[in-house]
Amino acid sequence: MADVTLDVCDEVCPLPVMKTNEALAKMKSGETLEVIVDYPPSKENVRRLVTSKGHEVLNITEEGEIVRLLVKKA
């Protein structure tokens, strides 16, 4: 289970990316963040943000339109 969960369903870019960045900024190194999106471009945009900031995407699961990204803060 993630340390923090961020549900940004019904949000379109750039909001999921901005909210993910804000959540990660408040977290400690090594903590995990689960980001839940339902807007297809958000999956790739959030993944790109995470890796560009040096964090790690541990897992991506898709359940219909819902995508869950599990991120470990660097």
C-alpha positions as CSV (number, residue, x, y, z in Angstrom):
1,M,0.0,0.0,0.0
2,A,1.2,3.5,-0.9
3,D,2.2,6.1,1.8
4,V,0.1,8.7,-0.1
5,T,-2.7,8.3,-2.6
6,L,-3.6,11.0,-5.1
7,D,-6.8,10.5,-7.1
8,V,-6.9,12.9,-10.0
9,C,-9.7,11.1,-11.9
10,D,-11.9,13.6,-13.9
11,E,-8.9,16.0,-14.2
12,V,-7.3,16.7,-17.5
13,C,-3.7,17.8,-18.1
14,P,-1.9,19.7,-16.9
15,L,-3.6,19.3,-13.5
16,P,-2.7,15.6,-12.9
17,V,1.0,16.4,-13.5
18,M,0.9,19.6,-11.4
19,K,-0.8,17.8,-8.5
20,T,1.6,14.9,-8.7
21,N,4.5,17.2,-8.6
22,E,3.0,19.1,-5.6
23,A,2.4,15.8,-3.7
24,L,5.9,14.5,-4.3
25,A,7.4,17.8,-3.1
26,K,5.7,17.2,0.3
27,M,6.9,13.7,0.7
28,K,10.1,12.2,2.2
29,S,12.7,10.3,0.2
30,G,11.7,6.6,-0.1
31,E,8.0,7.1,0.4
32,T,5.5,5.9,-2.2
33,L,2.8,7.7,-4.0
34,E,-0.1,6.1,-5.8
35,V,-1.5,8.3,-8.6
36,I,-4.9,7.4,-10.0
37,V,-5.8,8.8,-13.4
38,D,-8.6,8.2,-15.9
39,Y,-7.5,10.7,-18.7
40,P,-5.4,8.7,-21.2
41,P,-2.6,11.2,-21.8
42,S,-2.1,11.6,-18.0
43,K,-0.6,8.1,-17.7
44,E,2.3,9.1,-20.0
45,N,2.6,12.7,-18.8
46,V,2.7,11.7,-15.1
47,R,5.3,8.9,-15.9
48,R,7.4,11.4,-17.8
49,L,7.3,13.9,-14.9
50,V,8.3,11.3,-12.4
51,T,11.3,10.0,-14.3
52,S,12.5,13.4,-15.3
53,K,12.6,14.4,-11.6
54,G,14.6,11.3,-10.7
55,H,11.8,9.4,-9.0
56,E,11.0,5.7,-9.9
57,V,7.8,4.3,-11.3
58,L,7.5,1.0,-9.5
59,N,4.3,-0.2,-11.1
60,I,1.5,0.8,-13.5
61,T,-1.8,-1.1,-13.4
62,E,-4.8,-0.5,-15.7
63,E,-8.3,-1.4,-14.8
64,G,-10.5,-0.4,-17.6
65,E,-10.2,3.4,-17.9
66,I,-8.5,3.7,-14.5
67,V,-4.7,3.7,-14.4
68,R,-2.7,3.5,-11.1
69,L,0.9,4.5,-11.1
70,L,2.9,3.6,-8.0
71,V,5.9,6.0,-7.6
72,K,8.8,5.9,-5.2
73,K,10.2,9.3,-4.3
74,A,14.0,9.7,-4.8
